Structure formats: C-alpha cells, structure tokens
Amino acid sequence: MSATDPGICFVIPYFGKWPFWFPLFLESCRANPTIHWLLHTDCGIPGNTPSNVKIVETTFASYCQRVSDALEIAFEPTQPYKLCDLKPALGYIHRDELGAFDFWAFGDIDLVYGNLRSYFTANRLSRYDVYSTHKRRISGHCCLLRNTPLMREAFMHVPHWKRLLSSPEHVAFDEGAFSRLFIRHKNWPEWLANLAKPLHFWPRRTENIEAFSTPYAGLRWIDGSDRFPSTWYWNNGRLTNDQDGDRQFPYFHFMVWKQREWLQNGAAGRISHAALAASGRWRISADGFSEGA
C-alpha cells in the first residue's frame, strides 16, 4: 500500500462452522496484505491465519446482545443467516474497532478475492462514498462505504429500519431496503436513470458498476450472453477465468456452485483445501477446487 492508498477493513460476523473452502478464502485475503478483515465468530481461529485478518472469538448470543445494545433494538434471530440483514449497520456496530480506516466494507466468505487494490484504486475511491460491485443493487457480498458518520449511519435512513432489523426472520435488508436508498429507477432506460441520479442525495454518492463476480445468478455475462466461465484460476492473487482472456477480477463469488454442484458431487471431502491454499495456485469449477492455475 502506498501512502495514498485508502485504508479498507471488511467486517464480517460468521457463526456456526467454517466452510471447507475457508483456507482458500484466507489465502486470498493474505494476497491483499494492505487490506484488512475483522471477523467475529464462534468457529475458532484457524492455523496460519494471515496477519491482516483479525478473528475475534465470541458466542452467537453475546454478539446478538452487542447488536441489540448498539442499535437499541431486540435482536433475537432464529438463525445466524439473519446476520446478513446487519451488513449495512456493521460500520456503526463496530465503529470503535474501525479506527482510522478510510473505508469499511461488508461481504461474504463464499468467495475468493483477486487483486482488490487493482480494482479499488486510490483514484477510484476518491470519487464516491459507496462502491457496489453490482449495477442494479447494493452487492451484499462485497460493498465498500466511506468510514464517516454519514455512511456508518446511512442505514438509519431506511424507513422502518428498526422493525426490519428486529424481525427474527431474514428480510434481505442489505440488497433490498438499503439498496433502494442508493439505487433508484433501475427499471428506467439507462440514459434516463443516469440523468436522474444527480438529483438524489444518496444515489449521487454511489458507484454501482457491474464487476461480473457472480455467474449463474440471473445476469448476462460480459459479452451479453448466457455463456459463463467454466473454470476460474487463482494464481498468487491473480484471478482470471477460461473465458475472458487476461482480464482480472476483484473476486469470484461461487454462490451457485456452492448451493448446487458442490453439494451433489462431494467437493468438500475430495482434497486437503489447506494444502491447496498453501500451494498458492488453484482452479475453481463446478467440480470444486483443484490444483494448478
């Protein structure tokens, strides 16, 4: 990181059990040494955790109480998945831990990162307060927000936010109600939506550019087709695929493969994912993770 690179910290609460690919997630964090991650969890601290990843051990009950106290609500979810609704509020909940970081971010762990600094450059991060990697909504799996009181408290401008976050059920607050605060008129023609954007307080503070991180999720690919990459390559922090040449991607979100193919083909038990992570090179496909890039 140069003297001009803004500080970035991802805040991710996660409870239950680390997924089988977690060593690969951590290795992709290690390859971004100037970016930081803060994870609150009851899953334990894995061996060989990168120095830029801070893991805070706590119980699910204790974390829910922390949320209740911070937001002055009764946060009593039935399942940890409800934590996804908290993403827009994490900067506020964890404001004392974010210190002098220029940006805080929320995201998921069912992904691997590429070179984040080559995507979120200092020049790029000088322009807006919110950076979504989806064009038509706030991207729940990776979104950067400027670490200011305005952006830490932006979620409080969502109508009925206390009721929505207090609900014990997941309500997709991050990509739903919070998203509508920043991205409006998404069904208008693009030229007309772009004309209207500067007229609104929150949208004009937002960059929403599609990063093409999540194939098979209802969005056409870069070339406008429904043909998606079949293999992704991670090579010491450089993330590419078999379809888009030398184009590098900030991250690959394998949500669909995780939910379907990997469950069906037993990808979890096929190899040692810790050993593969240590190799620094791997492939990702519908069959799971494998050696080489």
N, C-alpha and C positions, 0 to 999 in steps of 0.2 A: 504494500500500500504506500503510495506517495503521500507527501504532506497535504495534498489537495484532495485525496480520496475521502469521501464522507464515511464515517463510521456507521456500520449496519449491524443490528442484532435481531435475529429471529427469536421469537418467543413461542414455545410450543409445549403445552401441557399434554401429557400422554400417560394413560393408566391401563394396567392390565398385564400384558406380556409383550416384550419387544418382538416384532415380526422377524421372520427368518432372514430377511434381506437387510436387517439393521446394520450389520458390519459394513455393507456396501454404502448405505446412506452415510454412515460416519466417515468412511474414506472419502466420499465426495465432499464432505464438509472440510476434512483435512486439506484437500486440494485447493480450498479457498481460505488460506490462512489469515487474510486480513478482514474476514467477515466472521461474526460470532453467532453462536446459538446458545440459548438458555432453555433448558428442558426441565420441567417439574414432573416427577414421576414416582411411581412405586415399583418400577420394573428393575431397579438395581442399576449399578454403574458398571458397564461392560469394561473388560480389559482393553487396554490400548485406545482409550477414548482420546481424541485429539485435544490439544490444549485450547483450541478455540471453541470447544463445546463444553459448556458448564452444565452438569447434571445435578439438580437439587432433589434429594430424596424427601418424599413426604407421602402421606396417605391420601387416598381419594377424599375421605371425609374431611381431613384437615384442609385440603385445597378448596373444597366446596365451601367450607366456613370462611376461608380467606376471601373468596369471591363474594359471599353474602355480606361480609363486613365492608369490603371495598365499594360495592355497588349499592349497598343499603337495600338489598332485596333478600328474599328467601330462596337461595339457590339450592334446590334439593332434587337433582335429576335422578331418574330411574336407571340410566345407563351412562357410562363415560362418553358415549358419542355426542351427548348434549354439549360437551365442551366445545364442539365445532361452532356453536352459536356464539361463544365468547370471543372468537377471534378478533372482531373489531374493538373489543373492550380490553384486550390484553395489554396494550400500551398504558392504559390507565391503571389497571390492576397491578401491573409490575413497574410502575413509573419510578419507584425508588431503586430498582435494580438496573434501570436503563442509563442512568448517569449521563455522561456526555456524548452518547451515541447520537449521531445526526439523524438516523432513521431507525425505527423499529419495524419489524415485519412479522406477519403471521404466515403460517403454512402448514403443510402435512409432512409425513415421513414416508409415504408410499411413492417415493421418487428418488432420483439421484440427480445431483447438481453437476452442471458443466462449469465453465469459467464464468462465474457471476459478474466479476469485475469487467469483463469484456462486453457484457450486456448492459449492466447498470454502471455506466461510466460516470465520472465526475461531472462531465459536461451535461449528460442526460439528467442526472439527479439535481442539477441546478435550476431546472425549469418548473417543476411541479411539486405538489405536496403528497400526492398519491400516485403509485405506479402499479397498475393492474396488468397482468400478462394475458388477460382475455379482453377482447374488444367490446363485447356486449354485456359484460357483467364484471363485478369485482371477483378476482380469482382467489378463491378460498385456499388454494394450495400454495400460493406464493403472491404476496402483495406487500409492498413497501409503503410506509407512511412516515412523513417527517415527524421527528420527535419534538413536537411542540405541544403546548396545552391545547391549542385548537384541534390538532389532529388526534391527540390522545382522547379527547372528549367528543369527537365528531359523532360517535355512535349515540350520544345523548340527544342528538337532533332527529333521530328516527322516531316517528310517532309511536307512542305506547311501548318504548323500548324496555321499560321495567317489566311490563306484563309479558312481553315476548321472551325475555331472558329468564323470567321467573317460572315460565311454563316448564314442567318436568319433562316434556317431550321436545324432541329436536324440531325446530321450525325453520331451518335454513336461513338464519338471521344474516349470516355473512354475505351469501350470494343472492339473497332475496331483499329484505327490507333495507339493509345497509347499502347494498348495491344500488338501489333505486335513488339513494341520496346523491350519488355521484354520476350515474349513467342514466340519462333520460332520453326519451324519444328514440329508443333503439329500433323501433319498427318504422321510423320515418326513412325516406331516402337519405343516403349518407350525406349528400351535399346540403340538405336542409337541416339535418341534425347538427352538422358542423357549424352552420350559421347560427343556430340557436344556442350552442354550447357556451359561448362567452357571456350570454345574458344571465346565466345562473351561477350563483356563488360557489357551490360545491363542484359542479362539473368543470368549471374553468380551472380548477386546481388539480385536475386529474389527467394523467396519461393512461389511456386504455388502448393498447396496441396488442394485437394477437401475436403471441410468441410461438404458437404451434408446438405446445408442450404435451398435449393430451390427445393422442389419436383415438379413434373409435368412440368419440364422445359427442357425436351429433354435429360436428363442424367439419366442413370440407377442408382438405389439406391445402398446402401452399399453392399448388397448381390448380386449385379449384375442383379437383377430382375427389372421388371417394376411395382412391387408392392410397393406402398408408404404408409407412415403412414397416418392414417385417423384422428388421434387426437393428438394434441400436448398439453403438460402440462407445465404451468409456475407456480412454487411454490417458492415464495420469492427469485427469482433469479436463481432457478434451472430449466433448460429447458430440458425436455425429451419428448418422444412420446410413442405411444401404440405399437410400432413395434420393437424398438431397446433396450429393457430392461432398464438398468440403465445408458446407455450411455448418457452423457450430450453433448449438442450442444452449440456453441458460440452464435448462433442466429437462428431464423426461419424467412425466407423471404416468406411471403404469397402472393407473386405477382399474382399467377394464381388464387387462390381463390378470391382475391380482384377484379380481372378483370372479373370473370365469375360468380361463385356461389353466392357471396355476393351481387352482383348487382341484381341477379334474385330472391333471397329469402328475400330481405329486411332486411339484417343483421344489417344495420346501425341504425334502429329505434326500435330494439327489446328490448333492455335493457339500463340501465344507465351505460355507459362504465366508467364514472368517479367513480361511486360507486364500480364497479367491480375492477378497478385498485386499489382502496383503500383497498380492501379485501386481496390483496397480493397473491391470488391463482385464476387461471382461466384455462379454456380449450379453445383450438382453433381448429375448424374443418370447413368443408365446409358449415356448418350452421352459422358460425360466432363465437363470443366469448360467453362463458357461465361460470357459477360458478363451482368452485371446481377444484382440480388437483389430 
